[in-house]
Amino acid sequence: MNIKANRLGLNFGNQRALQDVTFDLTEKKIYGLLGRNGAGKTSLLSILASFREPTAGSVTINGETPFENPKIMQQVAFLYDKDYQEESDNIIGLLQGIQPYRPYFDMEYAEYLVEKFKLDRNKPIKKFSKGMQSAANVITGLASRTPITIFDEVYLGMDAPARDIFYKELLNDQENYPRIIILSTHLVSEMDYLFDEVIILKNGEFLLQEDYDSLTSKGARITGEKQLVEAFVQSKVQLNEEQLGNTKSVMIYGKLTDTERKTALDKGLEVGPVSLHDLFIHLTEEENADEKLS
């Protein structure tokens, strides 16, 4: 399976949700979709899942338009923060109802996950706690094993142990049944180790798509005597700076050469890594965000 978006746009009346979004997803990887509130993440995912039709540009899945395409819709599972207040079925009934519409659905694995998350098999889902309903979403997504599986902040309400189960099962099942998995999240620092590749949206526009290791290697934090740090970073893209007395720390964006690292160390400067979380925050700041990548 592959996903190709070309200058994708989506408007709600006069409100622009997406504009000129272009990317390709061609490999069976876990893709982290990041963006601040209102960046257009859910709008984008709803188009991929055939929930909406774009108002500009195009998106194709395996060369076909997904909107109102039954063949493609069977291949894509979109799990999101769903309201189950009208759902009178228990968890097993819910899963059995989904199974006929998902050709790769594994009921045995689904029942294993029900036990793993300690969900009550007899209680109606509408009486589940928010965290338990989120676990039901996770189970549906993992057990469906669709070639394209999308999780849009499905962890909402799940406590830390439940989220840990989700992450471990996600990695294990991806290893055994690889497919395109898209994770939309605000928990960047908690989930970044899951990502093979990262896509960032800003204000409805595409900001970047890059391999996780490559992206994080482009960030560095230079710390040391103020004058030495300023001289070293003056030609670099500077994302953030902090100062305490005569000690200054500057976060830069752009890969350092081995020679540059050696020069910094010879001057007594400390060269430290930068997390994806920090890069995400500073690359999506309103001021000069686009200039930092140009």
MIMIBA-244392 format. One record per residue (C-alpha): x, y, z. Coordinates in steps of 0.001 Angstrom, whole numbers, padded with zeros to 6 digits, always signed. Layout:
N
XYZ/...
***
This chain:
294
+000000+000000+000000/+001052+003585-000550/-000394+007008+000166/+000302+010013-002035/-000967+013506-001262/-000443+016249-003834/-001128+019881-002904/-003981+018679-000724/-006394+021305+000565/-009494+021296+002755/-011804+024175+003622/-014763+024378+005977/-016667+027285+004501/-014271+030226+004700/-012013+028440+007170/-008894+026806+005778/-007948+023517+007455/-005293+022298+005001/-003362+023937+002178/-000799+022581-000314/-000011+019458+001713/+002228+017103-000273/+003834+013873+000945/+004327+010191+000112/+004037+007218+002444/+005406+004224+000563/+006940+001963+003201/+005546-000192+005989/+006605+002055+008839/+005248+003765+011927/+004771+007420+011010/+004437+010040+013731/+002073+012852+012674/+002791+015940+014775/+001314+019418+014910/-000007+021891+017421/-003736+022197+018123/-005474+023308+014959/-002583+022303+012700/-004884+020111+010584/-003871+016619+011739/-007377+015206+012179/-008563+016907+008987/-005775+015211+007059/-006437+011819+008621/-010175+012068+007953/-009405+012473+004233/-007096+009454+004255/-009842+007444+005949/-012461+008440+003326/-014452+010466+005874/-014019+013676+003877/-013316+014728+000317/-010569+017308-000227/-011537+020695-001633/-008233+021070-003488/-005417+018859-004698/-005590+015095-004506/-004880+012077-002347/-004580+008515-003612/-004136+005177-001886/-002585+002577-004165/-003333+004935-007054/-007059+005193-006241/-009094+008000-004739/-010225+006806-001286/-013408+008864-000905/-016486+006604-001210/-014247+003801-002493/-015360+000576-000729/-012270-001387-001756/-009911+001202-000271/-012058+001831+002803/-011670-001831+003800/-007898-001358+003802/-007878+001646+006149/-008796+001734+009837/-009183+005161+011459/-009344+005066+015266/-010071+008321+017085/-011554+009690+020301/-015008+008171+019853/-018122+008718+021962/-019576+005339+022998/-022495+006644+025071/-025017+004922+022795/-023062+001629+022536/-025000-001038+024447/-022872-003981+023225/-020145-005451+025374/-016575-005460+024063/-016810-008926+022500/-020055-008041+020732/-018474-004875+019392/-015467-006735+018026/-017602-009477+016506/-019626-006791+014741/-016472-005273+013241/-014877-008554+012163/-016939-009164+008970/-015914-005771+007561/-012185-006210+008150/-010683-009021+006026/-007513-009272+008140/-009234-009106+011535/-007750-011500+014123/-010401-012324+016750/-008034-014475+018776/-005604-011575+019067/-008478-009222+019910/-009571-011450+022810/-005957-011621+024013/-005893-007799+024085/-009194-007674+025970/-007536-009733+028691/-004335-007689+028496/-006226-004439+029085/-008419-006120+031735/-011697-005090+030106/-014976-006421+031509/-016492-008758+028897/-020005-008380+030269/-020314-004644+030875/-021801-002489+028073/-019111-000314+026505/-021129+002829+027244/-020454+002124+030932/-016700+001809+030432/-014452+004520+031787/-012861+006880+029269/-009599+004946+029499/-011345+001609+028902/-013152+003008+025859/-009773+004150+024531/-008451+000627+025076/-011393-000682+023016/-010283+001635+020189/-006714+000376+020446/-007875-003250+020340/-010019-002565+017273/-007116-000924+015456/-004482-003499+016298/-006656-006577+015732/-008033-005289+012406/-004507-005394+010951/-005535-003204+008043/-002719-002323+005612/-003159+001293+006730/-003938+001782+010414/-004448+005278+011826/-004503+006113+015536/-005584+009707+016189/-004779+010338+019867/-006544+007130+020881/-004709+007070+024218/-006895+009832+025719/-007985+008774+029204/-005617+005790+029344/-003341+005685+032375/+000417+005167+032042/+000328+001347+032417/-002384+001046+029751/-000465+003307+027374/+002628+001178+027949/+000659-001942+026935/-000494-000117+023799/+003045+000883+022814/+004481-002600+023389/+001694-004331+021491/+001978-001824+018665/+005691-002537+018208/+005265-006296+018536/+002393-006479+016063/+004146-004178+013611/+007141-006519+013672/+004961-009558+012975/+002415-007915+010640/+004082-004842+009133/+001870-002177+007615/+001591+001609+007375/+000726+002892+010842/+000096+006597+011459/+000188+007887+015039/-001153+011386+015662/-000135+012549+019119/+000675+015397+021484/+002689+013065+023742/+005836+013545+021672/+008378+012912+024414/+006582+009736+025516/+005976+008238+022075/+008909+009395+019947/+010730+006056+020222/+007854+004444+018317/+008365+006540+015178/+010309+005411+012133/+009475+008634+010331/+008028+011996+011346/+005598+014322+009555/+004964+017791+010974/+002101+020105+010040/+001925+023779+010936/-001210+025890+010493/-002627+023455+007963/+000534+023350+005874/+003206+020708+005424/+006385+021563+007354/+008566+018463+007000/+008714+014698+006525/+011899+012989+007642/+013343+009820+009080/+013315+010055+012894/+017051+009495+013353/+017948+011909+010579/+015694+014622+011987/+016904+014372+015568/+020536+014299+014434/+020024+017771+012943/+019504+019298+016353/+022249+020103+018849/+022569+022126+022028/+025790+024132+022369/+026645+025115+025934/+029567+027011+027413/+031050+030454+027921/+028722+033072+026431/+031189+034680+023997/+032482+031317+022721/+028969+029938+022199/+027814+033055+020341/+030840+032948+018052/+030306+029264+017284/+026574+029485+016521/+026526+032829+014683/+026257+031144+011270/+023809+028467+012455/+020014+028324+012540/+019248+029130+016180/+016011+027778+017632/+016287+028736+021265/+018738+030153+023781/+019085+030188+027558/+021588+031997+029743/+022645+031846+033369/+025398+034253+034304/+028177+033940+031740/+027048+030437+030683/+024904+030251+027591/+023098+027369+025899/+021841+027629+022322/+019737+025064+020465/+020680+024937+016796/+019133+023224+013784/+021378+021789+011104/+023710+018824+011157/+027197+019500+012528/+030183+018095+010674/+032778+016056+012541/+035190+018991+012156/+032669+021399+013680/+032082+019081+016622/+035817+018767+017209/+036217+022558+017017/+033465+023042+019599/+035001+020496+021968/+038475+022011+021529/+037050+025370+022597/+035637+023774+025747/+032043+023821+024546/+029571+021062+025310/+027668+019594+022354/+024496+017885+023506/+021581+016183+021729/+018148+017711+021206/+014973+015661+021628/+012247+015433+019011/+009965+017081+021585/+012179+020183+021742/+012656+020310+017978/+008910+020045+017470/+008175+022879+019900/+010663+025304+018398/+010150+024394+014739/+006411+025022+015075/+006667+028361+016855/+004670+031082+015138/+007594+033456+014759/+010047+032626+011959/+009004+028961+011891/+009321+028633+008125/+012593+030537+008003/+014182+027995+010334/+013771+025269+007725/+014741+027315+004664/
***
